[in-house]
Amino acid sequence: MNDAQAVIDRLRRTTDTIVGEADLRTRLESGRPLRIKYGVDCTAPDLHLGHAVNLWMMRGLQDLGHTVVFLLGDLTTRIGDPTGRSETRPMLTPEEIEVNAAAFLEQVSLVLRTDPEVFEVRRNSEWYDAMDVATLLGLFAQVTQAQLMARDMFRSRVAAGREIALHELTYPVLQGYDSFALGSDLTIVGSDQLFNEQLGRHFQQRLGAEPQVVITSTITPGLDGGPKQSKSLNNYVALTDSPQDKFGKLMSLPDDLVETYARVYTELPLDAVAALGSAAAVGGPAARDAKLRLAAAVVTRYHCAGTARAELDAFQRVFSQRTEPVDLPEVVIDSPALSALELLIAVRPDVSKSELRRLLRQGAVSIDGMKLTDPEETVDLHAGAVVRTGRRTWHRVRRNSQAAAPAMPDHR
């Protein structure tokens, strides 16, 4: 088996389809570094394991000397990608776009190499800001209304009687032209972007360039076994999650998804992946141990083996031996008597009130092992009390020594 075929076989582990596989093999065999287009709109990023499937494939190609061209769609962000939307997206300000672009760069660097030999940052405003109207209309002339309406998303909106703004129809055209402007050899995207990237091939062929190869990556269900990982459904593992949170979230995975997650989100050998799937299918302790190994493999990939071992030990100590974590974050409380909801707001300011109420209703909150369920219940706190919220979060209460002491009665 030649080296090009070995690369393609390695990519197949997390690949759904390859459009132009023969071209990919030829380009790999040429020895020329490929230009890999990675385009993003500069909306607020919250990258998770699902997004990182594409990033890890690109990282593997970077390690072979190929270049990822990170395209910030600062112009197309002003239009808004209509993919998967039943309504027109709101437009962002230039200031919001710049903040989001910086955050994107920070998050992708958790996986991608950013040394200039294999990483290049571009913005599509480079060519669109300089493009005159006649040239732009020439691009539009190369795409028909029938081609655009082939998108099921556009058809669905028309069938539902919802409007499609003209600028939304131009979005796939502009994203497609980006591939020509960058000289893209390859792009790795989710299946929802296949239509737009096929337009990239269309423009490259029309304008005299070799068409890019398009790889669509594997999409997995969320942690709850439902739709794909999504911030709105809170069923995802974020790249910026702590090792503890990554580990704990993966331990909540349904047994029947262990093998899929191990294949897509780890570098475990495929025979080990199959063994984890078989163990998870047995259920009980075997499934728990399979998830422990899966969680450790994911944490190893994003952090290191030592961190993964520490999280494994901590998880087993807390959940198997029913003990509390050793190092609990402290929260300073001024008042000795608060309602249960007020206490949770002080302990978990990062969580919405509605979510905190839900945790209370579900019996997922306790103080020193005693469950709290009523948001209005008055809680008498003592120094050192341990507050648990959810399955994986503990805090230790520390009374504020600077708080004003109650006035003593005057018995004179």
MIVO-843926 format. One record per residue (C-alpha): residue number from 1; residue in one letter; y, x, z. Coordinates in Angstrom, 3 decimals. Each point is the difference from the previous one (the first is absolute). Layout:
N
n, res, v, u, w
NUM, a, Y, X, Z .
...
***
This chain:
412
n, res, v, u, w
1, m, 0.000, 0.000, 0.000 .
2, n, 3.381, 1.486, -1.013 .
3, d, 2.964, 0.345, 2.327 .
4, a, 1.887, -2.897, -1.617 .
5, q, -2.936, -2.318, 0.558 .
6, a, -0.233, 1.146, 3.630 .
7, v, 3.660, -0.937, 0.509 .
8, i, -0.512, -3.420, -1.580 .
9, d, -3.108, -0.626, 2.097 .
10, r, 1.931, 0.879, 3.137 .
11, l, 2.759, -2.427, -0.992 .
12, r, -2.542, -2.759, -0.603 .
13, r, -0.741, -0.242, 3.717 .
14, t, 3.212, -1.994, 0.471 .
15, t, 0.608, -1.206, -3.558 .
16, d, -0.243, -3.508, -1.404 .
17, t, 0.759, 0.626, -3.689 .
18, i, 1.040, 2.933, -2.211 .
19, v, 1.961, -0.864, -3.138 .
20, g, -0.264, 2.965, -2.367 .
21, e, -2.859, 1.897, 1.676 .
22, a, -0.746, 2.056, -3.112 .
23, d, 3.643, 1.102, -0.105 .
24, l, -0.172, 0.974, 3.674 .
25, r, -3.063, 2.143, -0.616 .
26, t, 1.652, 1.728, -2.963 .
27, r, 3.181, 0.746, 1.947 .
28, l, -1.905, 1.357, 2.976 .
29, e, -2.046, 2.240, -2.287 .
30, s, 3.181, 1.349, -1.626 .
31, g, 0.965, 1.850, 3.178 .
32, r, 3.575, -1.273, -0.272 .
33, p, 1.482, -1.291, 3.279 .
34, l, 0.270, -3.771, -0.221 .
35, r, 3.120, -1.963, 0.857 .
36, i, -1.051, -2.826, 2.321 .
37, k, 2.499, -2.823, 0.245 .
38, y, 0.357, -1.533, 3.459 .
39, g, 2.700, -2.640, -0.213 .
40, v, 1.358, -2.015, 2.915 .
41, d, 2.787, -2.487, 0.448 .
42, c, 2.247, 0.956, 2.880 .
43, t, -0.736, -2.992, 2.194 .
44, a, -0.703, 0.577, 3.697 .
45, p, -3.233, 2.028, 0.098 .
46, d, -2.811, -0.630, 2.441 .
47, l, -2.859, 1.870, -1.634 .
48, h, -3.518, -0.694, 1.237 .
49, l, -3.536, 1.199, -0.694 .
50, g, -0.181, -2.190, -3.103 .
51, h, 3.040, 1.681, -1.554 .
52, a, -1.403, 3.388, 0.921 .
53, v, -3.064, -0.434, -2.224 .
54, n, 2.226, 0.834, -2.975 .
55, l, 1.731, 2.784, 1.913 .
56, w, -3.266, 1.742, 0.869 .
57, m, -1.158, -0.088, -3.634 .
58, m, 3.316, 1.571, -0.977 .
59, r, -0.304, 2.542, 2.811 .
60, g, -3.389, 1.083, -1.330 .
61, l, 1.524, 0.542, -3.428 .
62, q, 2.931, 1.905, 1.533 .
63, d, -2.516, 2.352, 1.624 .
64, l, -1.283, 0.740, -3.510 .
65, g, 3.520, 0.937, -1.160 .
66, h, 1.177, -3.310, -1.482 .
67, t, 3.500, -1.342, 0.698 .
68, v, 0.893, -3.303, 1.604 .
69, v, 3.291, -1.302, -1.349 .
70, f, 1.326, -2.232, 2.771 .
71, l, 2.186, -2.510, -1.800 .
72, l, 2.477, -1.834, 2.196 .
73, g, 0.837, -3.207, -1.822 .
74, d, 3.563, -0.160, 1.236 .
75, l, 1.098, -1.932, -3.095 .
76, t, -2.990, -2.349, -0.157 .
77, t, 0.315, -0.654, 3.733 .
78, r, 3.312, -1.696, -0.764 .
79, i, -1.967, -2.412, -2.200 .
80, g, -2.951, -0.497, 2.327 .
81, d, -3.661, 0.138, -1.034 .
82, p, -1.129, -3.613, -0.583 .
83, t, -3.672, 0.912, 0.500 .
84, g, -1.698, -2.503, 2.259 .
85, r, 3.219, -1.880, 0.676 .
86, s, 0.519, -3.736, -0.355 .
87, e, 3.761, 0.413, 0.403 .
88, t, 2.601, 2.515, -1.170 .
89, r, 0.326, 3.013, 2.288 .
90, p, 3.364, 0.621, 1.693 .
91, m, 1.941, 2.993, -1.317 .
92, l, 0.505, 3.002, 2.270 .
93, t, 3.234, 1.919, 0.421 .
94, p, 0.212, 3.655, -1.147 .
95, e, 0.217, 1.046, 3.673 .
96, e, -3.216, -1.888, 0.863 .
97, i, -1.736, 1.565, -2.996 .
98, e, 0.919, 3.522, 1.138 .
99, v, -1.245, -0.594, 3.553 .
100, n, -3.287, -1.390, -1.314 .
101, a, -0.398, 2.863, -2.473 .
102, a, 0.246, 2.560, 2.821 .
103, a, -2.551, -1.941, 2.054 .
104, f, -2.388, -0.118, -2.970 .
105, l, 0.197, 3.755, -0.453 .
106, e, -0.738, 0.525, 3.673 .
107, q, -3.052, -2.270, -0.025 .
108, v, -1.610, 1.261, -3.221 .
109, s, 0.285, 3.552, 1.334 .
110, l, -2.632, -0.980, 2.593 .
111, v, -2.510, 0.265, -2.869 .
112, l, 1.580, 1.613, -3.043 .
113, r, 0.954, 3.634, -0.272 .
114, t, 3.745, 0.288, -0.538 .
115, d, 0.252, 3.650, -1.060 .
116, p, 1.899, 0.179, -3.327 .
117, e, -2.950, 1.495, -1.891 .
118, v, -1.833, -3.352, 0.182 .
119, f, 2.671, -2.545, 0.962 .
120, e, 3.071, -1.178, -1.864 .
121, v, 2.459, -2.731, 1.002 .
122, r, 1.745, -2.033, -2.670 .
123, r, 2.076, -3.211, -0.127 .
124, n, -0.060, -2.438, -2.878 .
125, s, 3.770, -0.370, 0.226 .
126, e, 0.043, 3.435, -1.698 .
127, w, -0.758, -1.597, -3.365 .
128, y, 1.026, -3.606, 0.494 .
129, d, 3.529, 0.764, 1.229 .
130, a, 0.534, 2.076, -3.142 .
131, m, -1.631, -2.488, -2.405 .
132, d, 2.322, -2.011, -2.242 .
133, v, -0.509, -3.708, -0.618 .
134, a, -1.202, 0.495, -3.573 .
135, t, -2.800, 2.323, 1.142 .
136, l, -0.970, -2.358, 2.804 .
137, l, -0.185, -2.937, -2.401 .
138, g, -2.152, 2.181, -2.239 .
139, l, -2.501, 0.350, 2.851 .
140, f, -0.033, -3.749, 0.569 .
141, a, -0.643, -0.532, -3.713 .
142, q, -3.330, 1.823, 0.333 .
143, v, -1.424, -2.549, 2.452 .
144, t, -0.594, -3.635, -0.831 .
145, q, 0.405, -3.110, 2.118 .
146, a, -3.719, -0.664, -0.454 .
147, q, -0.855, 3.418, 1.477 .
148, l, 2.101, -0.648, 3.093 .
149, m, -1.306, -3.528, 0.502 .
150, a, -3.548, 1.362, -0.039 .
151, r, 0.625, 0.931, 3.618 .
152, d, -1.726, -2.589, 2.169 .
153, m, 2.817, 0.290, 2.543 .
154, f, 2.611, -1.106, -2.562 .
155, r, -2.261, -2.785, -1.268 .
156, s, -0.560, -1.249, 3.545 .
157, r, 3.708, -0.219, 0.695 .
158, v, 0.635, -1.932, -3.215 .
159, a, -2.891, -2.376, 0.751 .
160, a, 1.417, -0.602, 3.493 .
161, g, 3.432, -0.763, -1.432 .
162, r, 1.578, 3.086, 1.581 .
163, e, 2.668, 1.952, -1.821 .
164, i, -0.456, 3.504, -1.369 .
165, a, 3.256, 1.900, -0.187 .
166, l, 0.572, 1.969, -3.186 .
167, h, 0.363, 3.269, 1.904 .
168, e, -3.503, -0.501, 1.441 .
169, l, -1.458, -0.176, -3.491 .
170, t, 1.584, 3.380, -0.749 .
171, y, -1.619, 1.686, 3.018 .
172, p, -3.417, 0.703, -1.599 .
173, v, 1.791, 1.348, -3.081 .
174, l, 2.065, 2.432, 2.051 .
175, q, -2.987, 1.132, 2.065 .
176, g, -1.959, 0.532, -3.187 .
177, y, 2.729, 2.127, -1.569 .
178, d, 0.079, 2.170, 3.123 .
179, s, -3.385, 1.402, -1.064 .
180, f, 1.450, 1.206, -3.296 .
181, a, 3.125, 1.421, 1.640 .
182, l, -2.072, 2.026, 2.465 .
183, g, -2.632, 1.181, -2.471 .
184, s, -2.700, -1.562, 2.187 .
185, d, -3.606, 1.074, -0.656 .
186, l, -1.518, -2.122, 2.748 .
187, t, 0.975, -2.664, 2.483 .
188, i, -2.060, -1.328, 2.897 .
189, v, 0.944, -3.511, 1.098 .
190, g, -1.248, -3.181, 1.599 .
191, s, -1.479, -2.580, -2.355 .
192, d, 3.144, -2.139, 0.365 .
193, q, 1.941, 2.698, -1.887 .
194, l, -2.426, 0.321, -2.921 .
195, f, 2.056, -2.248, -2.301 .
196, n, 3.177, 2.031, 0.500 .
197, e, -1.777, 3.319, -0.510 .
198, q, -1.694, -1.310, -3.135 .
199, l, 3.517, -0.523, -1.308 .
200, g, 0.526, 3.681, 0.790 .
201, r, -2.846, 0.846, -2.387 .
202, h, 1.546, -2.403, -2.529 .
203, f, 3.397, 1.739, 0.072 .
204, q, -1.487, 3.489, -0.119 .
205, q, -2.010, -0.872, -3.104 .
206, r, 2.974, -1.734, -1.658 .
207, l, 2.290, 2.953, 0.721 .
208, g, -2.409, 2.687, -1.209 .
209, a, -1.457, 1.275, 3.294 .
210, e, -3.574, 0.133, 1.234 .
211, p, -0.755, -3.089, 2.115 .
212, q, -0.469, 0.510, 3.715 .
213, v, -3.324, -0.591, 1.699 .
214, v, 0.120, -2.863, 2.496 .
215, i, -2.276, -0.018, 3.039 .
216, t, -0.117, -3.065, 2.229 .
217, s, -1.224, 0.645, 3.509 .
218, t, -2.382, -1.835, 2.285 .
219, i, 1.572, -2.731, 2.142 .
220, t, -1.683, -0.881, 3.281 .
221, p, 0.370, -3.004, 2.314 .
222, g, 2.220, 0.267, 3.049 .
223, l, -1.213, 0.775, 3.510 .
224, d, -0.647, -3.696, 0.555 .
225, g, -2.284, -0.244, -3.033 .
226, g, 2.539, -2.166, -1.811 .
227, p, 2.420, 0.946, -2.783 .
228, k, 1.010, 3.604, -0.676 .
229, q, 1.879, 1.906, 2.685 .
230, s, 3.444, -1.474, 0.501 .
231, k, 2.861, 0.429, 2.430 .
232, s, 0.624, -3.753, 0.056 .
233, l, -3.615, -0.630, 1.056 .
234, n, -0.038, 2.931, 2.465 .
235, n, -3.463, 0.955, -1.244 .
236, y, 0.652, 3.578, -1.030 .
237, v, -0.043, 3.600, 1.226 .
238, a, 3.365, 1.643, -0.678 .
239, l, 0.214, 3.654, -0.982 .
240, t, 2.591, 0.443, 2.733 .
241, d, -2.237, -1.550, 2.685 .
242, s, -0.874, 2.355, 2.839 .
243, p, -3.546, 1.421, 0.100 .
244, q, -0.699, -2.375, 2.903 .
245, d, 1.131, -3.032, -1.988 .
246, k, -1.906, 1.037, -3.115 .
247, f, -3.152, 0.444, 2.063 .
248, g, 0.384, -3.242, 1.935 .
249, k, 0.821, -2.108, -3.050 .
250, l, -3.036, 1.236, -1.901 .
251, m, -2.247, -0.858, 2.938 .
252, s, 0.983, -3.658, -0.546 .
253, l, -1.355, 0.058, -3.578 .
254, p, -2.708, -2.576, -0.890 .
255, d, -3.438, 1.613, -0.184 .
256, d, -0.474, -0.905, -3.665 .
257, l, 3.044, 2.053, -1.048 .
258, v, -1.032, 3.280, 1.623 .
259, e, -1.708, 1.416, -3.090 .
260, t, 2.864, -0.980, -2.329 .
261, y, 2.639, 1.504, 2.280 .
262, a, -2.045, 3.179, 0.439 .
263, r, -0.365, 0.426, -3.766 .
264, v, 3.640, -0.713, -0.836 .
265, y, 1.873, 1.430, 2.993 .
266, t, -2.005, 3.069, 1.035 .
267, e, -1.447, 3.152, -1.515 .
268, l, -3.429, -0.501, 1.542 .
269, p, -2.883, 0.771, -2.407 .
270, l, -1.238, -3.113, -1.756 .
271, d, -3.434, 0.207, 1.638 .
272, a, 1.727, -0.016, 3.395 .
273, v, 2.104, -2.972, -1.144 .
274, a, -3.146, -1.917, -0.915 .
275, a, -1.517, 0.839, 3.378 .
276, l, 3.055, -1.378, 1.770 .
277, g, -0.288, -3.203, -2.015 .
278, s, -3.661, -0.371, 0.954 .
279, a, 0.774, 0.588, 3.675 .
280, a, 2.861, -2.497, -0.048 .
281, a, -2.282, -2.631, -1.529 .
282, v, -2.282, 0.239, 3.059 .
283, g, 2.879, -1.082, 2.247 .
284, g, 0.345, 0.647, 3.735 .
285, p, 0.158, 3.604, 1.238 .
286, a, -0.990, 1.367, -3.433 .
287, a, 2.988, -1.712, -1.642 .
288, r, 2.305, 1.211, 2.790 .
289, d, -1.152, 3.593, -0.501 .
290, a, 0.477, -0.309, -3.764 .
291, k, 3.593, -1.126, 0.539 .
292, l, 0.560, 2.856, 2.421 .
293, r, -1.009, 2.473, -2.692 .
294, l, 2.116, -1.797, -2.604 .
295, a, 3.068, 0.015, 2.243 .
296, a, -0.503, 3.673, 0.834 .
297, a, -0.285, 0.879, -3.707 .
298, v, 3.252, -1.798, -0.834 .
299, v, 1.894, 1.635, 2.879 .
300, t, -1.388, 3.394, -1.046 .
301, r, 1.323, -0.503, -3.523 .
302, y, 3.550, -0.799, 1.098 .
303, h, 0.272, 2.137, 3.107 .
304, c, -2.774, 2.482, 0.798 .
305, a, -3.557, 0.195, 1.332 .
306, g, 1.205, 0.924, 3.492 .
307, t, 2.224, -3.078, 0.189 .
308, a, -2.857, -2.174, -1.225 .
309, r, -2.323, 1.357, 2.707 .
310, a, 2.629, -0.670, 2.660 .
311, e, 0.482, -3.596, -1.203 .
312, l, -3.757, -0.525, -0.142 .
313, d, -0.379, 1.225, 3.573 .
314, a, 2.919, -2.136, 1.167 .
315, f, -1.334, -3.113, -1.712 .
316, q, -3.465, 0.424, 1.449 .
317, r, 1.417, 0.664, 3.458 .
318, v, 2.231, -3.077, -0.078 .
319, f, -2.249, -2.502, -1.718 .
320, s, -3.506, 1.154, 0.803 .
321, q, 0.665, 1.050, 3.593 .
322, r, 2.690, -2.679, 0.535 .
323, t, 2.559, 2.485, 1.273 .
324, e, 3.697, 0.237, -0.677 .
325, p, 1.512, 2.768, -2.149 .
326, v, 0.933, 3.098, 1.954 .
327, d, 3.594, 0.387, -1.171 .
328, l, 1.771, -3.333, 0.046 .
329, p, 3.555, -0.333, -1.314 .
330, e, 2.346, -1.106, 2.758 .
331, v, 2.487, -2.847, -0.125 .
332, v, 2.869, -0.174, 2.477 .
333, i, 0.608, -3.493, 1.384 .
334, d, 3.063, -0.889, 2.067 .
335, s, -1.069, -3.374, 1.354 .
336, p, -3.122, -0.426, 2.141 .
337, a, -0.417, -3.601, -1.211 .
338, l, 0.019, -0.957, -3.673 .
339, s, -1.579, -2.696, -2.113 .
340, a, -3.085, 1.110, -1.917 .
341, l, 1.938, -0.176, -3.271 .
342, e, 2.947, 2.000, 1.397 .
343, l, -2.419, 2.676, 1.156 .
344, l, -1.618, 0.230, -3.427 .
345, i, 3.384, 0.220, -1.707 .
346, a, 0.822, 2.970, 2.250 .
347, v, -3.388, 1.630, -0.568 .
348, r, -0.341, -0.684, -3.743 .
349, p, 3.505, -0.178, -1.542 .
350, d, -1.598, 0.766, -3.374 .
351, v, -1.837, -3.341, -0.086 .
352, s, 1.591, -3.373, -0.783 .
353, k, 0.226, -2.702, 2.649 .
354, s, -2.240, -2.294, -2.026 .
355, e, -2.691, 2.684, -0.180 .
356, l, 0.291, 0.654, 3.748 .
357, r, -0.427, -3.722, 0.693 .
358, r, -3.070, 0.006, -2.223 .
359, l, -1.509, 2.903, 1.955 .
360, l, 0.576, -1.902, 3.221 .
361, r, -1.616, -3.173, -1.343 .
362, q, -3.029, 1.997, -1.146 .
363, g, -0.485, 1.584, 3.424 .
364, a, 0.704, 3.458, -1.408 .
365, v, 2.479, 0.950, 2.769 .
366, s, -0.882, 1.137, 3.502 .
367, i, 1.516, 1.725, 3.022 .
368, d, -2.420, 2.150, 1.975 .
369, g, -2.846, -1.899, -1.660 .
370, m, 1.361, -3.492, 0.767 .
371, k, 0.653, -2.055, -3.144 .
372, l, 3.356, -1.610, -0.714 .
373, t, 0.196, -3.042, -2.274 .
374, d, 3.209, -1.847, 0.920 .
375, p, 3.207, 1.537, -1.446 .
376, e, 2.088, -1.540, 2.805 .
377, e, -2.264, 1.146, 2.833 .
378, t, 1.839, 2.178, 2.528 .
379, v, -1.549, 3.431, 0.356 .
380, d, 0.429, 1.991, 3.193 .
381, l, -0.141, 3.646, -0.943 .
382, h, -0.822, 3.001, 2.105 .
383, a, 0.571, 3.620, -0.909 .
384, g, -2.919, 1.363, -2.009 .
385, a, -1.190, -3.371, -1.304 .
386, v, -1.881, 0.309, -3.313 .
387, v, 0.956, -2.492, -2.720 .
388, r, -2.423, -0.440, -2.879 .
389, t, 1.086, -1.711, -3.234 .
390, g, -2.654, -0.550, -2.634 .
391, r, -3.152, 2.055, -0.279 .
392, r, 1.501, 3.470, -0.226 .
393, t, 3.356, 0.158, 1.763 .
394, w, 0.695, 0.813, 3.656 .
395, h, 3.205, 0.779, 1.871 .
396, r, 0.613, 0.994, 3.593 .
397, v, 2.932, -1.630, 1.782 .
398, r, 2.456, 2.202, 1.881 .
399, r, 2.658, -1.645, 2.145 .
400, n, 3.556, 1.204, -0.531 .
401, s, 0.960, 1.868, 3.142 .
402, q, 3.661, -0.300, -1.019 .
403, a, -0.083, -3.785, -0.042 .
404, a, 2.183, -1.593, 2.635 .
405, a, -1.862, -0.831, 3.193 .
406, p, 0.288, -3.532, 1.321 .
407, a, 2.649, -0.489, 2.674 .
408, m, -1.335, 0.058, 3.582 .
409, p, 0.828, -3.029, 2.154 .
410, d, 2.748, 0.515, 2.559 .
411, h, -1.358, -0.881, 3.486 .
412, r, 3.103, 0.965, 1.906 .
***
